[in-house]
Amino acid sequence: VCGGKTFTVAFSNSTQPLNLGSIIITSPPANGTATVNNLTGTITYTPAVGYLGPDTFTYEFQSTVPVFFDSEIVTVNINVVLLETYDDTITACPYNGVATYDLTTADVTTYSPVVKKYYPTLTDAQNGTNEILTPAAYVSAAGNVFVKVITPEGCVDYSKITLLFYAQPQVNDAVLESCFIVDAPATAEFDLTTANVGGGLGATKDYFPSMADAENNTNEIQNPFVYVTTSTTVYVRVYNANGCYNIAKITLTVIPPKYSTVLQDKVICIEDRTTLDAGPGFEAYEWSTGATTQTISNVGVGEYWVILTTDGCETKQTVKVNKAPEVIITNIDISNNTVTLTVTGGQIPYQYSIDGINWQDSNVFTELPRGQNTFYVKDAFDCEPISVEITVPNLINVITPNADGINDYVDYSALRYKENLTFSVYDRYGNRVHLADKNNDYKWDGRFASKKVITGTYWYHITWTEPDGTKAPVMYKGWILVKNRE
């Protein structure tokens, strides 16, 4: 028994009523006291202070039935034991101000077997209220809880369990920067293990893509040494020797390519040279020409590149020096001794010249001499002008095809060396009455379908392609008066 023990006298397998007033102690215990309450029929045994071990006492009682009036003697053997409990301390790893404790590991008694129940306060333990139902995984801040210890004999005692925290790793957030990947400039390769997040000597680290993953210990990054990503944040779970952890944030920043805003494509004349300037603000320059300066000079038409270094990252930038677009004479119109040039390509405004010295804005030249004339054209780039040699044909305005050997026909056979030469004659209604070609040696004798045309004015077009490098198309337009004497 433990402490004072109360007995209630009763008969077993008997229908005789008990005479409560007849209960007496006939042989008291040697190591304690036994007292009788004759109103309730209970006997209370109280061991001597500090005594542990066996004890014995005897009591006697009778029935209330006179016919069976006799006494029963009972000997009670007692073993006095001590339920001794102790306070204990449990230490666990904290996170966000709380830890998960296994209260069942607290060593509060050596007595066995016992039942233990856990409560947040001593008052709750004494009153049996607010019992902790999950003592093996109790989430709490540092503090105290209480345990109620119960033996099979009904002995009860209380102990205090002190809840403490292990020291957490001291961590700090960190930033990592890495140069962009050339083929995927929005991404970079990071070595997460180089982030200085603290944790102290012997700390171990696991890396996660999100805070939730770090807190739940899920989706761990398998290769933190080579982690390819865009600019983002990752999280590291840092453990100390106690197995406690803390979480730090690592901000990952991709250093993007930095291009020169000064370096731009250029257009120059094919015969010219220029200077390329990558602009200031870079740590180093490396040109495709081998130069390591900000600028390179005396470069001609072509494609060049420069490697620009910023914050230790290299950006390759390509620049083109383009040939100025060519000026092209697309059409030459000759009317009497006036020549009109049509030009495309290049860069407006164009300028025109007949001697390569004196230039004009107009594309029309008048009062030109018959025969060969050379024209020059250049554009706003002021490159070497293009030139074309044009024949201004001899003007024939009247023929009298009467076979007298004077002005009997129109003859442009002198132009036969031109390419794609055509000579067409039209009446006033626009009907073609003659097409001269190499078969008739580019002549017209005033006939249509072997018959003389009527006297009147006719119009003609002569077209050809200049046989030089320009391949300029030329059209010469004029009129002719045919006089036929009937």
C-alpha positions as CSV (number, residue, x, y, z in Angstrom):
1,V,0.0,0.0,0.0
2,C,1.0,3.7,-0.2
3,G,0.2,6.2,2.5
4,G,-3.0,5.5,4.4
5,K,-5.1,2.6,3.1
6,T,-8.9,2.2,3.7
7,F,-10.6,-1.2,3.9
8,T,-14.3,-1.9,3.8
9,V,-15.4,-5.1,5.6
10,A,-17.8,-7.4,3.6
11,F,-18.7,-11.0,3.4
12,S,-18.0,-13.0,0.3
13,N,-20.5,-15.6,-0.8
14,S,-22.7,-14.9,2.2
15,T,-26.2,-13.6,2.6
16,Q,-25.7,-12.7,6.3
17,P,-25.8,-9.0,7.0
18,L,-22.7,-7.4,8.5
19,N,-22.9,-5.9,12.0
20,L,-20.8,-2.7,11.5
21,G,-20.6,-2.1,15.2
22,S,-18.9,-5.4,15.8
23,I,-15.8,-4.7,13.8
24,I,-12.8,-4.5,16.1
25,I,-9.0,-4.7,15.7
26,T,-7.9,-7.7,17.6
27,S,-4.1,-7.6,16.7
28,P,-2.8,-4.1,15.7
29,P,-0.1,-3.6,13.1
30,A,3.5,-3.4,14.4
31,N,4.6,-0.7,12.0
32,G,1.6,1.5,11.7
33,T,-1.9,2.1,12.9
34,A,-5.3,0.6,11.9
35,T,-8.5,2.5,12.9
36,V,-12.1,1.4,12.5
37,N,-15.1,3.5,11.5
38,N,-18.1,1.5,12.8
39,L,-20.5,3.8,11.0
40,T,-19.2,3.0,7.6
41,G,-17.5,-0.3,8.2
42,T,-14.1,0.9,7.0
43,I,-10.7,0.3,8.4
44,T,-7.9,2.7,7.7
45,Y,-4.3,1.6,7.8
46,T,-1.6,4.2,8.1
47,P,2.1,3.1,8.0
48,A,4.5,4.6,10.4
49,V,6.4,7.6,9.0
50,G,9.3,6.5,6.8
51,Y,8.4,2.9,7.1
52,L,8.6,0.6,4.0
53,G,8.1,-3.1,4.1
54,P,5.7,-5.8,5.4
55,D,3.1,-5.3,8.2
56,T,0.2,-7.4,9.6
57,F,-3.0,-6.8,11.7
58,T,-6.1,-8.8,12.6
59,Y,-9.7,-7.7,12.9
60,E,-12.9,-9.4,14.0
61,F,-16.6,-8.9,13.0
62,Q,-20.0,-10.5,13.5
63,S,-23.4,-10.9,11.7
64,T,-26.6,-9.3,12.9
65,V,-28.5,-12.6,12.7
66,P,-28.8,-14.1,16.2
67,V,-29.1,-17.7,15.1
68,F,-25.8,-17.5,13.4
69,F,-24.2,-15.4,16.1
70,D,-20.4,-16.0,15.9
71,S,-17.3,-14.1,15.0
72,E,-15.1,-14.0,11.9
73,I,-11.4,-13.2,12.2
74,V,-9.4,-11.7,9.3
75,T,-5.7,-11.3,9.0
76,V,-4.5,-8.6,6.7
77,N,-0.9,-8.8,5.3
78,I,0.4,-5.5,4.0
79,N,3.5,-4.5,2.1
80,V,4.2,-0.8,2.3
81,V,5.9,0.6,-0.8
82,L,7.1,4.1,-1.8
83,L,5.9,5.8,-5.0
84,E,8.8,8.2,-5.6
85,T,8.6,10.7,-8.5
86,Y,11.2,13.2,-9.8
87,D,11.1,16.3,-11.9
88,D,12.9,16.0,-15.3
89,T,14.0,18.2,-18.2
90,I,13.5,17.6,-21.9
91,T,15.4,19.6,-24.5
92,A,14.4,19.8,-28.2
93,C,15.2,21.7,-31.3
94,P,13.2,24.9,-31.8
95,Y,11.9,26.5,-35.0
96,N,9.8,29.6,-35.1
97,G,9.7,29.8,-31.3
98,V,8.3,26.2,-30.7
99,A,9.6,22.7,-30.6
100,T,8.1,19.2,-30.7
101,Y,8.7,17.3,-27.5
102,D,8.2,13.6,-26.6
103,L,7.0,13.9,-23.1
104,T,7.0,10.1,-22.6
105,T,10.8,10.2,-22.6
106,A,10.9,12.2,-19.3
107,D,12.3,10.1,-16.5
108,V,9.9,10.9,-13.6
109,T,9.8,7.6,-11.6
110,T,11.5,4.2,-11.2
111,Y,8.4,2.6,-10.0
112,S,6.8,0.0,-12.4
113,P,4.2,-0.5,-13.7
114,V,2.6,2.9,-13.6
115,V,0.2,5.0,-15.7
116,K,1.4,8.5,-16.7
117,K,-0.9,11.3,-17.8
118,Y,0.4,14.7,-18.9
119,Y,-1.1,18.2,-18.3
120,P,-0.2,21.8,-19.1
121,T,-0.5,22.9,-15.5
122,L,-0.3,21.3,-12.0
123,T,-3.9,22.4,-11.4
124,D,-5.0,20.5,-14.5
125,A,-3.1,17.5,-13.4
126,Q,-4.7,17.5,-9.9
127,N,-8.1,18.0,-11.3
128,G,-7.7,15.7,-14.3
129,T,-8.6,18.5,-16.8
130,N,-7.1,19.5,-20.2
131,E,-5.0,16.3,-20.5
132,I,-2.4,16.4,-23.3
133,L,-3.6,13.7,-25.7
134,T,-0.5,13.5,-27.9
135,P,2.4,13.5,-25.4
136,A,4.8,11.8,-27.9
137,A,4.6,14.8,-30.2
138,Y,3.8,17.8,-28.1
139,V,4.4,21.2,-29.8
140,S,5.1,23.9,-27.3
141,A,7.3,26.9,-26.5
142,A,9.8,26.5,-23.7
143,G,8.2,26.1,-20.3
144,N,6.7,23.5,-18.0
145,V,4.2,20.7,-18.1
146,F,3.2,18.2,-15.4
147,V,2.8,14.5,-15.2
148,K,0.4,12.5,-13.0
149,V,1.8,9.1,-12.0
150,I,-0.6,6.4,-11.0
151,T,0.3,2.9,-9.6
152,P,-1.9,-0.2,-9.9
153,E,-2.6,0.1,-6.1
154,G,-4.0,3.6,-6.7
155,C,-1.0,5.6,-5.5
156,V,-0.7,9.0,-7.2
157,D,2.1,11.6,-7.4
158,Y,3.0,14.5,-9.6
159,S,6.1,15.6,-11.3
160,K,7.2,18.7,-13.3
161,I,8.8,18.4,-16.7
162,T,10.8,21.4,-17.8
163,L,10.8,22.0,-21.6
164,L,14.0,23.7,-22.9
165,F,15.4,24.6,-26.3
166,Y,18.6,23.5,-27.9
167,A,20.6,26.3,-29.4
168,Q,19.6,27.0,-33.0
169,P,22.2,27.6,-35.8
170,Q,22.7,31.3,-36.3
171,V,22.0,32.0,-40.0
172,N,21.8,35.0,-42.3
173,D,20.4,35.5,-45.7
174,A,22.9,35.7,-48.6
175,V,23.1,36.8,-52.2
176,L,24.8,35.0,-55.1
177,E,25.4,36.6,-58.5
178,S,26.5,34.7,-61.6
179,C,27.1,35.5,-65.2
180,F,24.4,34.7,-67.8
181,I,24.6,31.6,-70.0
182,V,25.3,32.7,-73.6
183,D,22.7,30.4,-75.2
184,A,20.1,31.2,-72.5
185,P,20.9,34.7,-71.3
186,A,18.1,34.8,-68.8
187,T,19.7,32.0,-66.9
188,A,23.0,31.4,-65.0
189,E,24.8,28.6,-63.2
190,F,25.1,28.9,-59.4
191,D,27.1,27.0,-56.8
192,L,24.7,27.3,-53.9
193,T,27.3,25.9,-51.5
194,T,29.3,29.1,-51.8
195,A,26.6,31.2,-50.2
196,N,27.7,32.5,-46.8
197,V,24.6,31.8,-44.7
198,G,26.4,31.1,-41.4
199,G,25.6,28.1,-39.2
200,G,28.9,27.7,-37.5
201,L,31.6,25.1,-37.6
202,G,30.5,21.7,-38.6
203,A,27.1,22.9,-39.9
204,T,25.5,20.8,-42.7
205,K,23.2,22.3,-45.3
206,D,20.4,21.1,-47.5
207,Y,19.0,23.3,-50.3
208,F,15.3,23.7,-51.5
209,P,13.5,25.7,-54.2
210,S,10.9,27.2,-51.8
211,M,10.4,28.1,-48.2
212,A,7.6,25.5,-47.9
213,D,9.9,22.8,-49.2
214,A,12.6,23.8,-46.7
215,E,10.2,23.7,-43.8
216,N,8.7,20.4,-44.9
217,N,12.0,18.9,-46.0
218,T,10.7,18.1,-49.4
219,N,12.0,18.5,-53.0
220,E,15.6,18.9,-52.0
221,I,17.9,20.3,-54.7
222,Q,20.0,17.3,-55.6
223,N,23.0,19.1,-57.1
224,P,23.5,22.4,-55.4
225,F,27.0,22.7,-56.9
226,V,25.6,23.2,-60.4
227,Y,22.2,24.8,-60.1
228,V,20.9,26.5,-63.4
229,T,18.1,28.9,-63.0
230,T,16.8,32.4,-63.7
231,S,17.0,35.1,-61.1
232,T,15.1,33.7,-58.1
233,T,15.3,32.8,-54.4
234,V,16.2,29.4,-52.9
235,Y,16.3,28.3,-49.3
236,V,18.9,26.5,-47.2
237,R,18.2,24.3,-44.2
238,V,21.2,24.6,-41.9
239,Y,21.8,22.0,-39.2
240,N,24.1,22.2,-36.2
241,A,25.7,19.3,-34.2
242,N,22.5,18.9,-32.1
243,G,20.5,18.3,-35.3
244,C,18.7,21.5,-34.9
245,Y,18.1,23.6,-38.0
246,N,17.3,27.1,-39.1
247,I,16.4,28.3,-42.6
248,A,18.1,31.1,-44.6
249,K,17.2,32.6,-47.9
250,I,19.6,32.8,-50.8
251,T,18.8,35.4,-53.5
252,L,20.1,34.4,-56.9
253,T,20.8,37.2,-59.4
254,V,21.6,36.5,-63.0
255,I,24.0,39.2,-64.3
256,P,22.6,39.9,-67.8
257,P,24.6,40.7,-70.9
258,K,25.6,44.4,-71.0
259,Y,25.8,45.7,-74.6
260,S,27.3,48.9,-75.8
261,T,24.7,51.5,-76.7
262,V,27.4,53.5,-78.5
263,L,28.5,50.8,-80.9
264,Q,26.2,50.7,-83.9
265,D,26.3,49.4,-87.4
266,K,27.7,51.8,-89.9
267,V,27.4,52.5,-93.6
268,I,30.5,53.7,-95.5
269,C,31.6,53.9,-99.1
270,I,33.3,50.8,-100.3
271,E,36.6,52.6,-100.7
272,D,36.5,54.3,-97.3
273,R,37.6,53.4,-93.8
274,T,36.0,54.2,-90.4
275,T,36.4,54.0,-86.6
276,L,34.4,51.7,-84.3
277,D,33.8,52.9,-80.7
278,A,32.5,50.5,-78.1
279,G,32.0,53.3,-75.6
280,P,33.2,53.7,-72.0
281,G,32.2,51.9,-68.9
282,F,33.5,48.4,-69.5
283,E,36.3,46.7,-67.6
284,A,38.0,45.3,-70.7
285,Y,37.6,45.2,-74.5
286,E,38.7,42.4,-76.9
287,W,38.1,43.0,-80.6
288,S,38.1,40.5,-83.4
289,T,41.0,42.4,-84.8
290,G,43.0,41.6,-81.7
291,A,42.8,45.1,-80.3
292,T,42.1,45.6,-76.6
293,T,41.1,49.3,-76.7
294,Q,37.8,51.0,-76.6
295,T,38.0,52.0,-80.2
296,I,39.5,50.5,-83.4
297,S,40.4,52.6,-86.4
298,N,40.9,52.2,-90.1
299,V,38.4,49.4,-90.6
300,G,36.7,48.7,-93.9
301,V,33.5,47.1,-94.9
302,G,32.9,43.9,-93.0
303,E,31.6,42.3,-89.8
304,Y,33.4,42.7,-86.5
305,W,32.9,41.7,-82.9
306,V,34.1,42.9,-79.5
307,I,34.0,41.1,-76.1
308,L,32.9,43.5,-73.4
309,T,33.7,42.7,-69.8
310,T,31.4,43.9,-67.0
311,D,31.5,42.7,-63.4
312,G,33.6,39.8,-64.6
313,C,31.0,38.8,-67.2
314,E,31.8,38.8,-70.9
315,T,29.3,39.9,-73.5
316,K,30.1,39.4,-77.2
317,Q,28.6,42.1,-79.4
318,T,28.7,42.0,-83.2
319,V,28.8,45.2,-85.4
320,K,28.6,45.5,-89.1
321,V,30.3,48.0,-91.4
322,N,28.0,47.9,-94.4
323,K,28.8,49.1,-97.9
324,A,26.7,52.1,-98.9
325,P,23.9,50.9,-101.2
326,E,24.6,51.4,-104.8
327,V,23.0,54.1,-106.9
328,I,21.3,52.6,-109.9
329,I,20.2,54.4,-113.1
330,T,17.0,52.7,-113.9
331,N,15.9,54.7,-116.9
332,I,17.2,57.3,-119.4
333,D,14.8,59.3,-121.4
334,I,16.1,61.3,-124.4
335,S,13.8,63.8,-126.0
336,N,15.5,65.8,-128.8
337,N,18.6,67.1,-127.0
338,T,17.2,66.8,-123.5
339,V,18.1,63.8,-121.3
340,T,16.2,62.9,-118.1
341,L,17.8,60.3,-115.7
342,T,15.7,58.2,-113.3
343,V,17.7,56.9,-110.3
344,T,17.0,54.5,-107.4
345,G,19.0,53.0,-104.5
346,G,21.5,54.8,-102.4
347,Q,20.5,57.5,-100.1
348,I,18.6,60.7,-101.2
349,P,19.2,63.4,-102.1
350,Y,20.9,62.6,-105.4
351,Q,23.2,64.9,-107.3
352,Y,23.9,64.8,-111.0
353,S,26.7,66.0,-113.3
354,I,27.8,65.9,-116.9
355,D,31.5,66.4,-116.2
356,G,32.0,65.0,-112.7
357,I,33.0,68.4,-111.4
358,N,29.9,70.6,-111.5
359,W,26.9,69.1,-109.7
360,Q,23.2,69.9,-109.8
361,D,20.1,68.7,-108.0
362,S,18.0,68.3,-111.1
363,N,18.0,65.0,-113.0
364,V,17.3,66.8,-116.3
365,F,20.0,68.0,-118.8
366,T,19.1,70.2,-121.7
367,E,20.8,71.5,-124.9
368,L,23.1,68.6,-125.1
369,P,25.3,68.0,-128.1
370,R,24.5,65.1,-130.4
371,G,26.7,62.0,-129.9
372,Q,28.3,60.5,-126.8
373,N,27.6,62.2,-123.5
374,T,28.8,61.0,-120.1
375,F,26.6,61.5,-117.0
376,Y,27.5,61.1,-113.3
377,V,25.3,60.4,-110.3
378,K,26.1,60.3,-106.6
379,D,23.9,60.1,-103.4
380,A,24.1,61.5,-99.9
381,F,26.9,59.2,-98.9
382,D,29.1,61.1,-101.4
383,C,30.7,57.9,-102.6
384,E,32.5,57.5,-105.9
385,P,29.8,58.5,-108.4
386,I,28.5,56.1,-111.0
387,S,28.6,57.1,-114.6
388,V,26.9,56.2,-117.8
389,E,27.8,57.1,-121.4
390,I,24.7,57.9,-123.5
391,T,24.4,58.5,-127.2
392,V,22.2,61.4,-128.1
393,P,21.1,60.4,-131.6
394,N,21.3,62.7,-134.6
395,L,17.8,64.2,-134.9
396,I,16.0,63.6,-138.2
397,N,12.6,65.4,-138.4
398,V,11.7,65.3,-142.1
399,I,12.0,62.6,-144.8
400,T,10.9,62.8,-148.5
401,P,11.0,59.1,-149.6
402,N,11.1,59.8,-153.4
403,A,14.3,57.9,-154.2
404,D,16.2,61.1,-155.1
405,G,18.9,60.1,-152.6
406,I,18.1,63.0,-150.3
407,N,16.3,62.3,-147.0
408,D,14.8,59.2,-148.4
409,Y,14.7,57.4,-145.0
410,V,15.3,57.6,-141.3
411,D,18.5,55.8,-140.4
412,Y,19.5,54.8,-136.9
413,S,21.9,52.0,-137.9
414,A,24.6,53.9,-136.1
415,L,23.1,52.6,-132.8
416,R,23.2,49.0,-133.8
417,Y,26.0,48.3,-131.3
418,K,23.6,49.0,-128.4
419,E,21.9,46.1,-126.7
420,N,18.2,45.4,-127.1
421,L,17.8,48.1,-129.7
422,T,14.3,48.8,-131.0
423,F,13.0,51.5,-133.3
424,S,9.2,51.9,-133.6
425,V,7.1,54.4,-135.6
426,Y,3.5,55.3,-134.8
427,D,0.8,57.3,-136.6
428,R,-1.2,60.0,-134.9
429,Y,-3.7,57.4,-133.7
430,G,-1.0,55.4,-131.9
431,N,-1.0,52.6,-134.4
432,R,2.5,51.3,-135.0
433,V,3.3,51.6,-138.7
434,H,6.9,50.4,-138.6
435,L,9.2,48.3,-136.4
436,A,12.9,48.6,-137.3
437,D,15.3,45.9,-136.3
438,K,18.5,44.3,-137.5
439,N,16.7,42.8,-140.4
440,N,16.1,46.3,-141.9
441,D,19.2,47.7,-140.3
442,Y,17.2,50.0,-138.1
443,K,15.9,52.2,-141.0
444,W,12.5,53.4,-142.2
445,D,11.6,54.6,-145.7
446,G,8.1,55.9,-145.0
447,R,6.3,52.8,-146.0
448,F,3.8,50.6,-144.2
449,A,3.0,47.2,-145.5
450,S,5.1,48.0,-148.6
451,K,3.0,51.1,-149.3
452,K,3.8,54.7,-148.8
453,V,2.2,56.3,-145.8
454,I,0.3,59.4,-146.3
455,T,2.0,62.7,-145.8
456,G,1.9,63.7,-142.1
457,T,3.6,63.7,-138.8
458,Y,4.6,60.4,-137.2
459,W,6.1,59.7,-133.8
460,Y,8.9,57.3,-133.0
461,H,10.5,55.6,-129.9
462,I,14.0,54.3,-129.9
463,T,15.0,52.1,-126.9
464,W,18.1,50.3,-126.0
465,T,20.3,49.1,-123.1
466,E,23.6,50.8,-122.6
467,P,26.2,48.0,-123.2
468,D,28.4,49.2,-120.3
469,G,28.4,48.1,-116.6
470,T,25.3,50.1,-115.8
471,K,23.0,48.3,-118.2
472,A,20.9,51.5,-118.1
473,P,17.7,51.4,-120.2
474,V,17.4,54.3,-122.6
475,M,14.4,55.7,-124.4
476,Y,14.7,58.3,-127.2
477,K,11.5,59.9,-128.4
478,G,10.9,62.2,-131.3
479,W,8.7,63.0,-134.3
480,I,9.2,63.0,-138.0
481,L,7.4,64.6,-140.9
482,V,6.9,62.4,-143.9
483,K,6.3,64.1,-147.2
484,N,5.2,61.9,-150.0
485,R,4.7,63.5,-153.5
486,E,1.9,61.7,-155.2
